[in-house]
């Protein structure tokens, strides 16, 4: 009984995490993640990583 409850809670948590990461990636694509230094670095790394992966394929 306890295992099923924990399993269900973990599944819900994983779904929320997946949704968060999808939305965050879309915000990075559109440049809507903020104007702070950390946000600028995050966009820079995201775009360079995406370009690198595209070049490798």
Number of C-alpha atoms within 10 A of each C-alpha: 6 7 8 9 10 11 12 12 12 12 12 11 12 12 11 12 12 11 11 12 11 11 12 14 15 13 14 18 13 10 13 13 17 13 10 9 9 11 15 15 12 15 21 13 12 15 14 12 12 12 11 11 10 9 8 7 5
